[in-house]
Amino acid sequence: MLITFSGLDGAGKSTLIDWLQHELEAKNRRVAVFHMNDHIGLYAYLRFVRDGLRRLTPRRDQAATKPRLSLSRGGATAGLGERVRPALRRVRNAVVWNKPLRRFIYPVDLLVFLCYRLYLEKVERRVLIMDRYFYDTLVDVSDGRRWFWIRLLKWLTPTPQVPIYLDITPEESFARKGEYTVEYLRRRWVAYRTVFPWVPTSVTLENRDLDTSKAVLQQVVMRRMAAS
């Protein structure tokens, strides 16, 4: 079984996932929890390689304690690094947030995910819970205008047995996390409310009362497990 959680930052995905995992494991269900951004797709693997390379290179504070052959050369190198770093950051952001590129690699990520799902659900007999799903990626790559490509990608996307959308307002998301502007969160909120009606089996939870959300979630999951 595949259970997915989607929604704005601060909607309570991690809290409900942790609770649901423990509930299912208490019922002797084997569970695997994956995060879309950390475990699935090309960007996740590139991030994994980047983090591995960072672990192999000395930290700046460690490098500062090592003797240098030439102070002037070291200063020039440091100055060059300070100039190059912002440019590299801009290139990185241009690639990571490039919507046409992400639409292009979306089917590749789907194939990778299907392999994971086949192994976890069919071989290991686990319940797979996703913290974010491809529906969140559809929100990422939407521009509020060309919905044809978003609908096409959604049609390619396997529908989970339990797709959960945690609906909070942009203002609530900003108050809980404060990482993005309200204007940006509002655009995402509109996109979520456009995409999720295309998923007929989706469940929308207004996650303002945690106990109520848990009760509804448990009821939905148990009922669909019994039907599967």
KESEDREN-496460 format. One record per residue (C-alpha): residue in one letter; x negated, y, z negated. Coordinates in steps of 0.05 Angstrom, whole numbers, plus 32768, in hexadecimal, padded with zeros to 4 digits. Layout:
<nodes>
AXYZ/...
</nodes>
This chain:
<nodes>
M800080008000/L7FEA80468011/I7FFC80807FE3/T7FE680C67FF5/F7FE781097FD1/S7FE6814B7FF6/G7FEF81947FE4/L7FCD81D57FD3/D7F9281D97FA4/G7FAA81D67F5C/A7FEA81B07F6D/G7FD781797F3C/K7FC081427F6C/S7F86812A7F42/T7FAF81287F02/L7FE780FF7F21/I7FB780D17F45/D7F9180C17F05/W7FD380B37EE1/L7FEE80887F1A/Q7FAE80607F1F/H7FB1804E7ED5/E7FFB803D7EDA/L7FEF800D7F14/E7FB27FED7EF6/A7FDA7FE17EB6/K800A7FBA7EE2/N7FCF7F907EFC/R7FCC7FB47F3F/R7F877FBE7F5C/V7F7E80077F71/A7F4C802D7F9C/V7F4C80797F9B/F7F2C80A07FD4/H7F2580EA7FDF/M7F2F81008027/N7EF881338025/D7EC581068003/H7ED080C18020/I7EF280C38064/G7ED980DD80A7/L7E9F80FD80C9/Y7E9B813A809D/A7E9A810F805E/Y7E6080E6807A/L7E398125808E/R7E4481408047/F7E2A80FE802B/V7DEB81038056/R7DE2814C8042/D7DE8813C7FF8/G7DB781028000/L7D8481308021/R7D8D81637FE9/R7D7D812E7FB6/L7D3D811C7FDB/T7D2481647FDF/P7D0981877FA1/R7D3481BB7F80/R7D2082047F86/D7D0F82097F3D/Q7CE581CB7F41/A7CC281E37F80/A7CB382257F5D/T7C8A82017F28/K7C5D81E17F5C/P7C1C82047F6E/R7C1B82277FB2/L7BDF82297FE0/S7BEE82717FF4/L7C1B82A27FCF/S7C2382CE800C/R7C3682938038/G7C66827B8003/G7C8682BF7FFF/A7C8E82C2804A/T7CAD827D804B/A7CDC828F8013/G7CF082CE8038/L7CFD82A78078/G7D2782758051/E7D5182AE8034/R7D5E82C8807A/V7D6D82848099/R7D9A826A8062/P7DD5829A8070/A7DD1828B80BA/L7DD3824180AD/R7E0E824B807E/R7E33827080B4/V7E25823980E6/R7E3C820580B4/N7E7D822980A6/A7E8A823380F1/V7E8381E880FB/V7EA881D180BD/W7EE481FF80C9/N7EE681F88114/K7F2E81E38120/P7F2781C98168/L7EEA819F8153/R7F1081828118/R7F4B81718145/F7F1B814E8174/I7EFC8122813E/Y7F3F8115811C/P7F4C80D48143/V7F0680BC8132/D7F1280C780E8/L7F5480A180EF/L7F308065810B/V7EFE806780D1/F7F37806C80A0/L7F5C803180BF/C7F1E800680B3/Y7F1C801B806A/R7F66800E8063/L7F637FCA8084/Y7F2C7FB38055/L7F487FD18015/E7F917FBF801F/K7F8C7F7D8045/V7F4B7F5F802D/E7F447F797FE5/R7F907F7F7FDB/R7F8A7FC47FBB/V7FBB7FFD7FB8/L7F9880377FDB/I7FA4807C7FBE/M7F8C80B87FE6/D7F7C80FB7FC7/R7F9081248004/Y7F9F81028046/F7FA081108090/Y7FDD813C8086/D7FAF816C8060/T7F80816B809B/L7FBA817D80C9/V7FC681B9809C/D7F7B81CA80A1/V7F7A81C980ED/S7FBD81EC80F8/D7FBE8234810F/G800882428106/R801582438151/R800082078179/W802881D18155/F802781A18191/W7FE181878180/I7FF281828137/R803081598147/L8008812C8175/L7FD3811F813F/K800A8113810C/W802880DF813B/L7FE580BB813C/T7FE180BB80F0/P7FF7807D80CA/T8031808E809C/P8022807B8053/Q80558052802C/V8057808B7FFA/P804280CF8015/I804781027FDD/Y8047814D7FE8/L803D81767FA9/D805E81B97FB7/I804681F57F90/T8047823D7FA7/P800982617FC0/E800C828E7F82/E800C82517F54/S7FD282327F7A/F7FAA82737F74/A7FB982787F2A/R7FA282317F1D/K7F6482307F48/G7F5582767F62/E7F26825B7F98/Y7F4B82787FD5/T7F7482B67FE2/V7FBF82B57FDC/E7FC582C78026/Y7F9B828A803A/L7FC2825D800B/R800482778027/R7FF08264806E/R7FDF821E8055/W8021821A802E/V8048822B806D/A802281F68093/Y803081C1805E/R807A81D38062/T807781CB80AD/V8051818880AE/F807381618077/P80BA81638093/W809C813B80CD/V808F8103809A/P80D480E5808D/T80BD80B98053/S809880F1802E/V80A981047FE7/T80A4814D7FD2/L8095815B7F89/E809781A07F6B/N806281907F39/R807281C27F02/D808781907ECD/L805481587EC9/D808181267EA5/T80B8812F7ED8/S808781267F11/K806C80E67EF2/A80B180C97EE9/V80C580D77F31/L808380BE7F4C/Q8087807D7F24/Q80CE80717F3D/V80BC807D7F85/V807D80527F84/M809D80177F60/R80D980187F8F/R80AF80197FCE/M807F7FE57FB3/A80BB7FB77FA8/A80D37FC47FEE/S80907FB88010/
</nodes>
